[in-house]
Amino acid sequence: MIDLSPETIAAIMMGGVLVGVLTGYPLAPVIAGIALIVGYLAWGGPQVTILFYSRMYDLVRSYVILAAPLFIFMGLMLERSGIAEKLYDALYLWLGGLRGGLAISTVLIGTVLAACVGIIGASVTMLALVALPAMVKRGYDKALASGSVCAGGTLGILIPPSIMLVIYGPMAEISVGKLFMAAFMPGFVLSGLYCTYIAIHCLIKPQLAPAVPPEDRAVPFLKKTTMLLTSLVPPVILVLAVLGSIFFGVAPPTEAASVGAFAAILLTIAYRRFSFKAFQQTAFETLRVTSKVMFIAVCGFMFTGIFLGLGGGSVVKDVILSTPGGRWGAFAVVMFVIFILGMFIDWLGIIFIMVPIISPLAPALGFDELWFAMMVIVNLQMSFLTPPFAYAIFFLRGTAPPELGVTTADIIRGVIPFVFLIMVGLGLCIVFPDIILWLPHQMIKF
């Protein structure tokens, strides 16, 4: 065993993660390997083995984490139901006559899908296949179209039921139900900012997003209304049933997730998209995604167990608390670190590594723990849009039909304004904290 100071431990482990990730190795083996090496050097084999076993056991027996595969299944099944196509067809008729109307429709569909799917890959893929071709073929600027798809698709990781919230809650020891309620308003604020930006931008530069010709929208009012209701009402009922049961205290997230998974099957049957093959593929994809989450979770638990056990958490806390500018200076440092990490590390890794370390800072700085958690989660929205590690960009680039000619440069140019809009959303949540806290406080009254 080697005697190492907490400062040395923190430098070795955090530096090792950055070096390992930047050299191209997958995150999970990097953080697990660092934890094993540093743990054995500092503590020896028996103590490290006991720590790893106890933390992994606590993870796999977590009842709240059980909601994750159920919500994943719900989202993947709804992806196959065809709700995105039906909703886009309806909004195409209602908003297509506006300059930028198709891009606004894309964000609105992303908002609805966010409350149903909760998985970035599924949301971005659906929008890339349904909305992107319609916009590009109508003469939309490729950057604006791509940015709308990426921004609308990433709302799925914020607006409940979000897998990120299910994972974040146990890590920060915060009720997942309260996180669900706290995430609604910030998600809608971002959606509103995106739509407002698109409308103003297209008003100033109308050539970027021409209106759909009237002859393509010549559908009777009654038919348009019927299309909108039949495409919108079923998913809204599903969302209200799942999240309403949590809000009113009828069921915790895990039971609500099981109801949502079953309802997603019924909705897919109602849309005549259900088959045994589709069910089988959804189950296998759920298993694959859940396995990835749990593998990173186990490795993250190993890392934070060693890091916190050897005093690294206290070092980070002391450094942040000594930042000039008081508590807001310290808060700015946390936000900046999360933003930078989001460019290089998977959001799962950030949550499993950083959240156990930074969560104790909230009460120390005098911030509401729920508000602090949501600020981190909103910040992580940018990680899906900021290269080089930007999930939304990769999903769109891989899914966009080749004949559209959408390049990676187009996508990056398109997402940059939306990154700044997320920063504006963060600023609004700082100035008006009730954007986050009002709805959870109503939940507590029931």
C-alpha positions in Angstrom: 0.0 0.0 0.0 1.2 3.5 -0.8 0.4 6.6 1.3 -1.1 9.2 -1.0 -2.6 12.5 0.0 -6.3 13.3 -0.9 -5.1 16.0 -3.3 -2.9 13.5 -5.1 -5.7 11.0 -5.3 -8.1 13.6 -6.8 -5.5 14.7 -9.4 -4.6 11.2 -10.4 -8.2 9.9 -10.7 -9.7 13.0 -12.4 -6.7 13.4 -14.7 -6.8 9.7 -15.5 -10.4 9.9 -16.6 -9.7 12.8 -19.0 -6.6 11.2 -20.4 -8.3 7.8 -20.8 -11.4 9.3 -22.6 -9.3 11.6 -24.8 -7.2 8.7 -26.0 -10.4 7.0 -27.3 -11.0 4.3 -24.8 -14.6 3.6 -23.7 -15.6 5.4 -20.5 -16.7 2.4 -18.4 -13.4 0.4 -18.4 -11.4 3.6 -18.0 -13.1 4.6 -14.7 -13.2 1.0 -13.5 -9.5 0.5 -14.2 -8.5 3.7 -12.5 -10.6 2.8 -9.5 -9.1 -0.7 -9.2 -5.5 0.6 -9.6 -5.8 3.5 -7.2 -7.8 1.4 -4.7 -5.4 -1.5 -4.6 -2.4 0.9 -4.2 -4.0 2.9 -1.4 -6.0 0.3 0.5 -5.0 -3.2 -0.7 -7.1 -6.0 -2.1 -9.6 -7.0 0.7 -10.9 -3.6 1.5 -11.4 -2.7 -2.2 -13.2 -6.0 -2.9 -15.6 -5.4 0.0 -16.3 -1.8 -1.1 -16.9 -2.8 -4.8 -19.2 -5.7 -3.7 -21.3 -3.6 -1.4 -21.7 -0.7 -3.8 -22.7 -3.0 -6.7 -25.1 -4.8 -4.5 -26.7 -1.5 -3.5 -27.1 -0.6 -7.1 -28.7 -3.8 -8.4 -31.2 -3.9 -5.6 -32.3 -0.3 -6.1 -36.1 -0.4 -6.6 -36.1 3.1 -8.3 -33.6 2.0 -10.9 -36.1 -0.6 -12.0 -38.1 2.1 -13.6 -35.3 2.7 -16.1 -35.8 -0.4 -18.3 -39.6 0.1 -18.2 -39.4 3.7 -19.4 -36.8 2.6 -22.1 -39.2 -0.1 -23.3 -42.1 2.4 -23.3 -40.1 4.9 -25.4 -38.9 2.3 -27.9 -42.3 0.8 -28.3 -43.8 4.2 -28.9 -41.1 4.8 -31.5 -42.7 2.0 -33.5 -46.2 3.1 -33.0 -46.2 5.8 -35.7 -47.3 8.7 -33.5 -44.6 10.9 -34.9 -45.7 10.5 -38.5 -49.4 11.2 -37.6 -48.6 14.2 -35.5 -46.3 15.7 -38.1 -48.9 15.3 -40.8 -51.4 17.2 -38.7 -49.0 20.0 -37.7 -47.8 20.2 -41.3 -51.3 21.3 -42.3 -51.7 23.7 -39.3 -48.3 25.5 -39.3 -46.9 24.8 -42.8 -48.2 28.2 -44.0 -45.9 30.1 -41.6 -42.3 30.9 -42.5 -40.4 28.4 -40.3 -43.6 26.6 -39.5 -42.2 23.2 -40.3 -39.2 23.8 -38.0 -41.6 25.0 -35.3 -43.7 21.9 -35.9 -40.5 19.8 -35.5 -39.7 21.3 -32.1 -43.3 20.9 -31.0 -43.3 17.2 -32.0 -40.0 16.8 -30.2 -41.7 18.3 -27.1 -44.6 15.8 -27.3 -42.3 12.9 -28.0 -40.2 14.0 -25.0 -43.1 13.4 -22.7 -43.6 9.9 -24.3 -40.2 8.6 -25.3 -37.5 9.9 -23.0 -34.7 8.5 -25.1 -32.5 10.8 -27.2 -31.7 8.2 -29.9 -35.3 7.4 -30.5 -36.5 11.1 -30.6 -33.8 12.3 -32.9 -34.1 9.3 -35.2 -37.9 9.8 -35.5 -37.6 13.5 -36.3 -34.7 12.9 -38.7 -36.8 10.4 -40.7 -40.1 12.3 -40.5 -39.4 16.0 -40.3 -36.0 16.5 -41.9 -36.9 15.3 -45.4 -40.0 17.5 -45.5 -38.1 20.6 -44.5 -35.1 20.1 -46.9 -37.4 19.3 -49.8 -39.4 22.4 -49.1 -36.3 24.6 -49.5 -35.4 25.0 -45.8 -31.9 25.9 -44.9 -30.1 22.7 -44.0 -28.5 24.1 -40.9 -31.9 25.4 -39.5 -33.6 22.1 -40.3 -30.8 20.1 -38.7 -30.7 22.3 -35.6 -34.4 22.1 -35.1 -34.3 18.3 -35.3 -31.4 18.0 -32.8 -32.8 20.6 -30.4 -36.3 19.1 -30.5 -35.0 15.6 -30.1 -32.8 16.4 -27.1 -35.8 17.6 -25.1 -36.6 13.9 -24.5 -33.8 13.7 -22.0 -35.2 16.5 -19.9 -39.0 16.4 -20.1 -40.4 13.5 -18.0 -40.4 10.5 -18.2 -36.7 10.9 -18.8 -34.1 8.2 -18.2 -31.7 10.9 -17.0 -34.0 11.8 -14.2 -34.5 8.2 -13.2 -30.7 7.8 -13.0 -30.0 11.1 -11.4 -32.4 10.7 -8.5 -30.7 7.8 -6.7 -27.3 9.3 -7.3 -28.2 12.6 -5.6 -30.6 11.0 -3.1 -33.5 13.1 -4.5 -37.0 11.8 -5.1 -37.4 10.8 -8.8 -41.0 11.9 -8.6 -40.0 15.4 -7.5 -37.4 15.6 -10.3 -40.1 14.6 -12.8 -42.3 17.5 -11.7 -39.3 19.9 -11.5 -38.3 19.2 -15.1 -41.6 20.0 -16.8 -41.4 23.8 -16.7 -37.7 24.1 -17.8 -38.4 21.7 -20.6 -41.3 23.8 -21.8 -39.3 27.0 -21.4 -36.6 25.6 -23.7 -39.2 24.5 -26.2 -40.7 28.0 -26.1 -37.3 29.6 -26.6 -36.6 27.3 -29.6 -39.9 28.1 -31.3 -39.5 31.8 -30.6 -36.0 31.9 -32.1 -37.1 30.0 -35.2 -40.0 32.4 -35.7 -37.9 35.5 -35.3 -35.0 34.2 -37.3 -37.3 33.2 -40.2 -39.1 36.6 -40.0 -35.7 38.4 -40.4 -34.4 35.9 -43.1 -37.5 34.5 -44.8 -35.4 32.8 -47.5 -34.2 30.3 -44.9 -37.7 28.7 -44.4 -40.3 29.3 -47.1 -43.9 28.7 -46.4 -45.7 25.6 -47.7 -47.8 26.6 -50.8 -51.6 26.9 -50.0 -52.5 24.2 -52.5 -50.5 21.7 -50.4 -52.5 22.6 -47.3 -55.9 22.7 -48.9 -57.7 20.4 -46.4 -61.0 21.2 -44.8 -60.9 22.6 -41.3 -62.8 19.8 -39.7 -60.5 17.2 -41.2 -57.4 19.1 -40.0 -58.9 19.3 -36.5 -59.7 15.6 -36.5 -56.2 14.7 -37.6 -54.7 16.8 -34.8 -56.9 15.4 -32.1 -56.5 11.8 -33.2 -52.7 12.2 -33.3 -52.4 14.2 -30.1 -55.0 13.0 -27.6 -53.7 9.3 -27.2 -50.1 10.2 -26.3 -51.3 13.1 -24.0 -53.7 10.6 -22.2 -50.7 8.2 -21.8 -48.5 10.9 -20.4 -51.2 12.2 -18.0 -51.9 8.7 -16.8 -48.2 7.9 -16.1 -47.1 11.2 -14.7 -50.4 12.1 -13.1 -50.2 9.0 -11.0 -46.8 10.2 -9.7 -48.0 13.8 -9.2 -51.1 12.8 -7.2 -49.2 10.2 -5.2 -51.2 7.2 -6.6 -48.0 5.3 -7.7 -44.2 5.8 -7.4 -42.2 6.0 -10.6 -41.5 2.3 -10.9 -45.1 1.3 -10.9 -46.0 4.2 -13.1 -43.3 3.1 -15.6 -44.9 -0.4 -15.8 -48.3 1.1 -16.5 -46.7 3.3 -19.2 -44.9 0.3 -20.8 -48.2 -1.6 -21.0 -50.1 1.4 -22.3 -47.4 1.9 -25.0 -48.1 -1.7 -26.2 -51.9 -0.9 -26.4 -51.2 2.3 -28.3 -49.0 0.5 -30.8 -51.8 -2.0 -31.3 -54.4 0.8 -31.7 -52.2 2.3 -34.5 -51.9 -1.1 -36.1 -48.1 -1.2 -35.8 -47.8 -4.0 -33.4 -46.3 -7.4 -34.3 -44.5 -10.1 -32.4 -41.3 -9.3 -34.3 -41.6 -5.6 -33.3 -42.2 -6.6 -29.6 -39.1 -8.9 -29.7 -36.9 -6.3 -31.2 -38.1 -3.7 -28.7 -37.4 -6.1 -25.8 -33.8 -6.9 -27.1 -33.1 -3.2 -27.6 -34.4 -2.5 -24.1 -32.0 -5.1 -22.8 -29.1 -3.7 -24.8 -29.6 -0.1 -23.6 -30.3 -1.1 -20.0 -27.2 -3.3 -20.0 -25.1 -0.3 -21.1 -26.6 1.9 -18.4 -26.0 -0.7 -15.7 -22.4 -1.4 -16.9 -21.5 2.3 -16.7 -23.3 2.6 -13.4 -21.4 -0.3 -11.8 -18.1 1.2 -13.1 -19.1 4.6 -11.9 -20.0 3.3 -8.5 -16.5 1.7 -8.3 -14.9 5.0 -9.2 -16.9 7.3 -6.8 -16.5 4.7 -4.0 -12.7 4.9 -4.2 -12.6 8.7 -4.9 -14.9 9.6 -2.0 -13.4 7.0 0.3 -9.9 8.4 -0.2 -10.9 12.0 0.4 -11.1 13.2 -3.2 -14.7 14.6 -2.6 -13.5 16.8 0.2 -10.7 18.2 -2.0 -13.2 19.1 -4.8 -15.5 20.6 -2.3 -12.8 22.8 -0.7 -11.6 23.9 -4.1 -15.0 24.9 -5.3 -16.0 26.6 -2.0 -12.8 28.7 -2.1 -13.7 30.1 -5.5 -13.8 33.9 -5.6 -17.3 35.4 -5.9 -19.0 33.6 -3.1 -21.6 30.9 -3.7 -22.5 32.2 -7.1 -18.8 32.0 -8.1 -18.7 28.4 -6.9 -22.0 27.7 -8.7 -20.5 29.1 -11.9 -17.5 26.8 -11.6 -19.7 23.8 -11.2 -21.7 24.7 -14.3 -18.6 25.4 -16.3 -17.1 22.0 -15.3 -20.3 20.2 -16.3 -20.4 22.0 -19.6 -16.8 21.1 -20.4 -17.1 17.5 -19.4 -20.2 17.3 -21.6 -18.0 17.9 -24.6 -16.0 14.8 -23.9 -17.8 12.3 -21.7 -21.1 10.5 -21.9 -23.9 12.0 -19.8 -24.2 8.7 -17.9 -20.5 9.0 -16.9 -21.0 12.6 -15.8 -23.9 11.6 -13.6 -22.3 8.5 -12.0 -18.9 10.3 -11.5 -19.8 13.9 -10.7 -23.2 13.9 -9.1 -22.1 12.1 -5.9 -19.3 14.6 -5.6 -21.1 17.8 -6.3 -24.5 17.1 -4.7 -23.2 17.8 -1.2 -22.2 21.3 -2.4 -25.8 22.4 -2.8 -26.6 22.7 0.9 -23.1 23.9 1.6 -23.6 26.8 -0.8 -27.1 27.5 0.5 -29.0 26.3 -2.7 -32.1 24.3 -2.8 -31.0 20.7 -3.6 -33.8 20.1 -6.2 -33.1 23.4 -7.9 -29.4 22.7 -8.0 -30.0 19.2 -9.5 -32.2 20.6 -12.2 -29.7 23.2 -13.1 -27.1 20.4 -13.7 -29.7 18.5 -15.7 -30.6 21.5 -17.9 -26.8 22.1 -18.3 -26.4 18.5 -19.6 -28.8 19.3 -22.4 -25.8 21.1 -24.0 -23.7 17.9 -23.9 -25.9 16.4 -26.7 -25.3 19.4 -29.0 -21.6 20.3 -28.3 -18.9 18.5 -30.3 -16.8 16.4 -30.2 -19.0 14.1 -28.0 -22.5 15.2 -29.2 -25.0 12.4 -29.3 -27.7 14.3 -31.2 -25.3 15.3 -34.0 -24.1 11.7 -34.4 -27.7 10.3 -34.4 -28.8 12.8 -37.0 -25.8 12.4 -39.2 -26.2 8.6 -39.2 -30.0 8.7 -39.8 -30.4 11.5 -42.3 -31.2 10.2 -45.8 -28.1 10.6 -47.9 -30.0 12.1 -50.8 -30.7 15.2 -48.7 -27.1 16.1 -48.7 -27.0 17.2 -45.1 -23.4 17.4 -43.9 -21.8 17.4 -40.4 -20.9 21.0 -40.9 -24.6 21.8 -41.6 -25.6 20.1 -38.4 -23.0 21.8 -36.2 -23.9 25.3 -37.6 -27.5 24.5 -36.9 -27.1 23.5 -33.3 -24.9 26.4 -32.2 -27.8 28.9 -31.7 -29.7 26.3 -29.7 -26.8 25.8 -27.3 -26.9 29.6 -26.6 -30.7 29.3 -26.0 -30.1 26.6 -23.4 -27.7 29.1 -21.7 -30.6 31.6 -21.8 -32.8 29.0 -20.2 -30.3 28.4 -17.4 -30.2 32.2 -16.8 -34.0 32.3 -16.6 -34.0 29.5 -14.1 -31.5 31.4 -12.0 -33.5 34.6 -12.1 -36.9 32.9 -11.6 -36.2 29.7 -9.5 -39.9 29.0 -9.3 -39.7 27.8 -12.9 -38.2 24.7 -11.4 -39.7 24.7 -7.8 -43.3 25.7 -8.3 -44.7 22.4 -9.6 -42.9 20.1 -7.1 -44.2 22.3 -4.3 -47.8 21.7 -5.5 -47.0 18.0 -5.6 -46.0 18.1 -1.9 -49.4 19.4 -0.9 -51.2 16.3 -2.1 
